[in-house]
């Protein structure tokens, strides 16, 4: 998620916004939960503290949903994107999901999309494409340019394809939620 937050900040710069990405690490062991933040604004960003009241959440690991207070401080009307092939009921979030407007809490199999496009379950770029579709804070084109800055050649092309597939997936989910 550190790389994803960095690419999201690059995408925001591509949209001519100001952005700041930074991680926080729990314990210093491999596999420990990592939280990454990305502030995006139309004005210069001076605050370098953790985000305590996010407008949106991207949850890469759904096993953390019931272990860590991932939704703490989320703004009313905020967006939540969860990397999983399960629906909100299967995740045990049915009652919680009821307070969200249609299309504002979406599960997406980003790991599976990545496996299909990259050959490995690395969901970062798929999640960024999904985030672009869900929030329109950044465009898919700016996400793709950020991916091209981070990766080269075939790896960039595969990651851009993963972002595109996820973008279309979320658009279909949103259309279904509003139908």
C-alpha positions as CSV (number, residue, x, y, z in Angstrom):
1,X,0.0,0.0,0.0
2,X,3.0,2.3,0.4
3,X,3.6,2.1,-3.4
4,X,-0.1,2.5,-4.1
5,X,-0.3,5.7,-1.9
6,X,2.8,7.0,-3.8
7,X,1.2,6.3,-7.2
8,X,-2.1,7.9,-6.0
9,X,-0.2,11.1,-5.1
10,X,1.5,11.1,-8.5
11,X,-1.9,10.7,-10.1
12,X,-3.2,13.6,-8.1
13,X,-0.2,15.7,-9.3
14,X,-1.1,14.7,-12.8
15,X,-4.6,16.2,-12.2
16,X,-2.8,19.4,-11.1
17,X,-3.8,18.9,-7.4
18,X,-1.4,18.9,-4.4
19,X,-0.7,15.6,-2.8
20,X,1.3,14.1,0.0
21,X,1.7,10.3,0.5
22,X,3.3,8.7,3.6
23,X,3.2,5.4,5.4
24,X,3.2,4.4,9.1
25,X,4.5,1.1,10.2
26,X,3.3,-0.9,13.2
27,X,6.0,-3.3,14.5
28,X,9.1,-3.8,12.5
29,X,8.4,-7.3,11.3
30,X,7.5,-8.6,7.9
31,X,3.7,-9.0,7.5
32,X,2.8,-6.5,10.1
33,X,-0.1,-4.2,9.2
34,X,0.9,-1.1,7.3
35,X,-1.1,2.1,7.0
36,X,-0.5,4.5,4.1
37,X,-2.0,7.9,3.8
38,X,-2.5,10.1,0.8
39,X,-3.7,13.7,1.3
40,X,-5.0,15.4,-1.9
41,X,-6.1,19.0,-2.0
42,X,-6.4,21.9,-4.4
43,X,-4.2,23.9,-2.1
44,X,-0.7,23.3,-0.8
45,X,-0.6,20.7,2.0
46,X,1.3,21.7,5.2
47,X,0.0,18.9,7.5
48,X,2.2,15.9,7.7
49,X,0.3,14.0,10.4
50,X,-1.7,10.7,10.0
51,X,-5.1,11.2,8.5
52,X,-7.6,10.7,11.4
53,X,-10.8,11.6,9.4
54,X,-10.5,10.1,6.0
55,X,-12.8,10.8,3.1
56,X,-12.0,7.4,1.6
57,X,-10.5,4.1,2.5
58,X,-8.8,1.4,0.4
59,X,-8.5,-1.8,2.3
60,X,-6.1,-4.2,0.7
61,X,-6.3,-6.9,3.3
62,X,-9.9,-7.8,4.4
63,X,-8.6,-9.9,7.3
64,X,-8.0,-6.6,9.1
65,X,-11.7,-5.6,9.0
66,X,-12.4,-7.2,12.4
67,X,-9.0,-6.9,13.9
68,X,-8.2,-3.2,13.5
69,X,-10.5,-0.2,13.7
70,X,-10.1,0.5,9.9
71,X,-13.3,2.6,9.7
72,X,-12.4,4.8,12.6
73,X,-13.0,8.5,11.7
74,X,-14.4,7.8,8.2
75,X,-16.4,10.8,7.1
76,X,-20.1,10.3,6.7
77,X,-20.7,9.9,3.0
78,X,-17.1,8.5,2.6
79,X,-16.0,5.8,0.2
80,X,-14.7,2.4,1.1
81,X,-13.1,0.0,-1.4
82,X,-12.2,-3.5,-0.1
83,X,-10.0,-5.9,-1.9
84,X,-12.0,-9.2,-1.8
85,X,-14.1,-11.5,-3.8
86,X,-16.6,-11.7,-0.9
87,X,-19.6,-9.4,-0.7
88,X,-20.3,-7.2,2.3
89,X,-22.6,-9.8,3.9
90,X,-20.0,-12.5,3.7
91,X,-17.5,-10.1,5.3
92,X,-19.9,-9.5,8.2
93,X,-20.4,-5.9,7.3
94,X,-24.1,-6.0,6.3
95,X,-25.5,-3.7,9.0
96,X,-22.5,-1.4,8.7
97,X,-23.0,-1.2,4.9
98,X,-26.6,0.0,5.2
99,X,-25.5,3.5,6.1
100,X,-23.6,3.9,2.8
101,X,-25.2,5.4,-0.3
102,X,-25.3,2.9,-3.2
103,X,-21.9,2.5,-4.8
104,X,-20.0,4.0,-1.9
105,X,-18.9,0.7,-0.3
106,X,-17.6,-1.7,-2.9
107,X,-15.8,-5.0,-2.7
108,X,-13.6,-5.8,-5.7
109,X,-11.5,-8.9,-6.4
110,X,-8.4,-6.7,-7.1
111,X,-6.0,-9.5,-6.2
112,X,-7.7,-11.8,-8.7
113,X,-7.7,-9.1,-11.4
114,X,-4.0,-8.6,-10.7
115,X,-3.3,-12.3,-10.9
116,X,-5.0,-12.4,-14.3
117,X,-3.2,-9.4,-15.7
118,X,0.2,-9.6,-14.0
119,X,0.5,-13.3,-13.1
120,X,0.8,-12.3,-9.4
121,X,-1.8,-11.2,-6.8
122,X,-0.4,-7.7,-6.4
123,X,-3.6,-5.6,-6.2
124,X,-2.2,-2.1,-5.9
125,X,-2.7,-0.8,-9.4
126,X,-6.1,-2.5,-9.7
127,X,-7.2,-0.8,-6.5
128,X,-6.0,2.6,-7.9
129,X,-8.1,2.1,-11.0
130,X,-11.1,1.1,-8.9
131,X,-10.5,4.2,-6.7
132,X,-10.5,6.4,-9.7
133,X,-13.8,5.0,-10.9
134,X,-15.4,5.1,-7.4
135,X,-14.4,8.6,-6.3
136,X,-13.3,10.5,-9.4
137,X,-10.8,12.3,-7.2
138,X,-8.2,11.3,-9.9
139,X,-8.8,10.1,-13.4
140,X,-8.0,6.8,-14.9
141,X,-5.7,8.5,-17.3
142,X,-3.7,10.1,-14.4
143,X,-3.5,6.7,-12.6
144,X,-2.2,5.2,-15.8
145,X,0.4,7.9,-16.2
146,X,1.5,7.4,-12.6
147,X,1.8,3.7,-13.2
148,X,4.0,4.5,-16.3
149,X,6.2,6.6,-14.1
150,X,6.7,3.8,-11.6
151,X,7.0,0.8,-14.0
152,X,8.4,0.4,-17.5
153,X,7.7,-1.8,-20.5
154,X,5.5,-4.8,-20.2
155,X,5.2,-4.5,-16.4
156,X,3.7,-1.0,-16.9
157,X,1.4,-2.3,-19.6
158,X,0.1,-5.1,-17.4
159,X,-0.4,-2.9,-14.5
160,X,-2.3,-0.3,-16.6
161,X,-4.5,-3.2,-17.9
162,X,-5.2,-4.2,-14.3
163,X,-6.2,-0.6,-13.4
164,X,-8.4,-0.5,-16.5
165,X,-10.2,-3.8,-15.7
166,X,-10.8,-2.7,-12.1
167,X,-12.0,0.7,-13.3
168,X,-14.6,-0.9,-15.5
169,X,-15.5,-3.4,-12.7
170,X,-16.4,-0.6,-10.3
171,X,-18.3,1.3,-13.0
172,X,-20.5,-1.8,-13.5
173,X,-21.0,-2.2,-9.8
174,X,-22.0,1.5,-9.4
175,X,-24.5,1.2,-12.3
176,X,-26.0,-1.9,-10.7
177,X,-26.2,-0.2,-7.3
178,X,-28.1,2.7,-8.9
179,X,-30.4,0.5,-11.1
